Amino acid sequence: MKRRTANFIMKQNGEKTGIFARIDRKTLITIISITLGVLILGGLYLWYVRNYANARKVDLETDKALSYELQSVAADNGIVKDFLWSRTKELMLKNADDKTLIVEKVTLPGKLIDQEQSESGTYSLEDQSLLLRIYVSDNNRIAAKSLYSEINKRFDIDSESVPSKVAYLEAFLYYYSSYGTKDDAENLSALVNSLFDEQGLLKPESFEVSKYSGQAYVSSADENEALSTGSAMGDLEAGGTNGSYQGSDEKKTINGVLLSSIDLKLIKALETNEFLPEGSYERNLKIVKDSVLGSDLPLYAYAYEINDGEVGYVYSSGITGTVDLTQCVMTMRNLAEVDELSEASYSWLKSTLYGTERFADTYFIVTGRPDGNESVEAYFCIARIALIKGDDDVFGFCMQRLGAHVATLDSSPALSMIFRSEDGRNVVYAKDNLEMYLIIR
């Protein structure tokens, strides 16, 4: 007797019987689609777990976009957000030798036929950090990931200076909060540990400062006495009573930290998110605030170093008896970002800004006057401070000063960008234009 296998017998006319009779083409497609969907979702879940699950979460304060009214103030001085950004990308990325990293500077064509446009061929980690901040703030995920990948390929982060690493850490933290993976979290922790010690203070590095003939460093406790005698400023008595000054520009090497590198807002965020130990912010804040020269001259030191547990400050980077105003204003900005800039310091800043034709990069203590080259960098910092303080007048004044550095010639490849004049040539720096965009965006 033959066994009947009805479920798999085909009739002569080609029709299926049994189980195949109950599964039509549409149902089969549905089953296959569901199966594929489950496999895809399963794969995505495994990918998510591998890259994002259990990654550290971070909470950061986001910068507010500039109001329309203040954007108009900037535009009245030739600084237009969209034009500035599009020209910067066109000149320094799209048509540059490198399409991902932004070149440090471009020298524009000169009047002579042989003065052609040229790139510096150098790429700063600080510039890439600013660019990464822009991509993240503009929600440009593809560009941010591409730049982040290229930075890690092209830069030896460990060999960079402390200021450069601090700038990159800030950008990296914002990048991680938006797009970071578990691997990025490990890299972020490693960068923090390479920068800060167990007390949450920046690890020192070697650099040159002015060599003082008197007391080179002063502790917080001795600050008032040192200032009254002039020893904190170096040899201020070289010119006698007539007030003339013959300072020394001799250099010495110290193992210390630039005050301007102490990014208090960043340190506070790192402590809040448990990347740094408790008390890190307060310890750094004290070091910065204790570096002020005095109530009559509320400026801040250039650097500090720790000897036998005591903090000593260096006030001059160039010649003795001077204050580096660019660095000082950067420190003021760091204080303002955490609402710790004193009214005395801000009043000095405003009176100097309004009372001089250009904000100089050096303050001479004996003469009591700023002098030297114009500090374009200071205008960016003061504009940022003014935004924090809600001081529209000071912000507008900074835009007016920076407006004098905006290219206005229609034929210029840097039209609407910030430029500088160097050795008879016009030069655009990535840092100037990226910082400007971050302010007015």
C-alpha angles and dihedrals in degrees: 000000000000119000111240116228099181094163092067105031117113120211119232092252090061098252118141120236133198117009094359090054089060096049113069125187096264093053092048091053090049092052092048091048092051091048092050091046091053091049092049093047090047090052092048090049092052090047091050093048091049096049109025113014113106092007111149114265119223131197116209136176110242121218115247118241115251114265119252090246094056092043085057090051089054092045091052086062094049096263106125117173100218095041093047094050097043093049092047091052092044096050103033103031118015097041096028128102091254116048097194109034116057116236117239097237144348123212109217125225113281132216094263120078093238093052097093128171112273140178123228091230090220127116122202123207089217090057092050089049092055090048091050090051089054094050091050094046090048091049091239097154098172094051092043094052092045092050093045090052092048093049090055091049098046106034131066094214094189092060094051123104120265094252090052093048092048090052091049093046090055092051092043091053091054091045092050093049089059107030108004126138132201089267090052089052090057091048091048092052091047091052092050091050092049091053104040134049127223090278093055093252123134113261111247126247133193121263140144126264136168116294110232124212090207130038106334099196134029130199121227091254093054096041100103094047092046092050093049091052095041093235092123089059097047126241103351095160098069092106098046121218097329090080096239115141131213103180126178123246092195112135136221132184121242134179102232150110130266110240089222090061092064098097098191096186090053093046091050090052092048091051093046090052092046097247089119129039122263113277095030093117095049093048092052093044091054092051091052097045093045090056094072112122095225146297092278092049108029097189126127135240124261098229145343138213133189120234120179090344094306123117114231124189131217113206103183131054098175117029125350118269094035138101123220098233096191091057091041093054090049088056090049089053090051090053093046091053089064094038093251102115109119121236088236091059093045092048090051089049094051096045091050092047093050096037099055132062090229133009104252126214097229135052117204109211099201095051092037092224138110116238142156130069124349111268106223089174090061092061091060091051094046091048089053091049091049091053090052091048092045090237104151093176094058091044090052091048090053090050089052092053092046090045088068086064096052117111109238104170108114093218093052116110086216096054109158092011129116112256139178133209116237126172092340094311132100114238132185120208123206091220094057094051097040092049090048092052092049089054099048101033 
